[in-house]
């Protein structure tokens, strides 16, 4: 069963001892984050940029809730695929 971080809400694997945000599941307190400040800023920017892309999901009226989940997953996978393609195009 996955663990939701009480600090940031990120879902972590059951065997995780610490969340990326630094919350320690064993000690039940915040320790240093695994992420650098630069990585945290980049993640925040990406999350902010993704919000408008998800706005259209809220305009589907009275559709069943699973429709929103499926559409969000499809959009997420599309974003991952685009990033993977960008990495492949970069010269090594």
Secondary structure, DSSP 4 states (H G I P E B T S, - for coil): --EE-TTT--EE-TT-SB-TTSEETTTTEE---SS-HHHHHHHHHHHHHHHHHHHGGGG-TT--HHHHHHHHHHHHHHHHHHHHHHHHHS--
